[in-house]
């Protein structure tokens, strides 16, 4: 099902442009996320024109939504599942940009890089692991790769658990300055948000590989999208 949807995009000039823009969003989102977490963990110098690249990501996402709306207006199609799928992904990529900016801004709250603090090992393992989700989620979407989709979905569950553990222990423990504890909690929330956005893309890709009419949806940001928990439940029932 997903492969057929992708092929139909590529036969439509405007939707083919949208696919190209979505791929650019993946690259730019991964680039901004990587620079942000390296700055937070190790205070590595970020690349030039960072603000311009954040603005470019937002502009690309807005362009994707505009092209999809134009396509729907011209085509008058009644089955809009493929368009809603890409519309939601553009939103997720924009949220990843916002979360990456939040990670970058946390550096000012720390006396030492987060990678040298009490939770350094956890964040050092988690941050690059999430980076790996970008390529897997993109393959799941455009190459109908359910194995990669499953890796992202399961990987996010681990990220989610680890972030919850970090936040709980920081709220219960002592020894960190208030500003550093707040920075760690906010960092955990931002890392989890990036991971959750990529998990949503992977979940949508898996959902589109099945008969979409048979899949339950949940509302996120005003759009009806496929839920990974529903997909796992469906697979267990099968």
Buried (B, 14 or more C-beta within 10 A) or exposed (E): EBEEBBEEBEEBEEBEBBBEBBEBBBEBBBBBBBBBBBBBBBBBEBEEEBEEBBEBBBEBBEBBBEBBEEBBEEEEEEEEBBBBBBBBBBBBBBBBBBBBBBBBBBBEBBEEBBBEBBBBEBBBEBBEBBBBBBBBBBBBBBEBBBEBBBBBBEBBEEBBEBBEEBBEEBEEEEEBEEEBBBBBBBBBBBBBBBBBBBBBBBBBBBBBBBEBEEBEBEEEEEEEBBBBEBBBEBEEEE
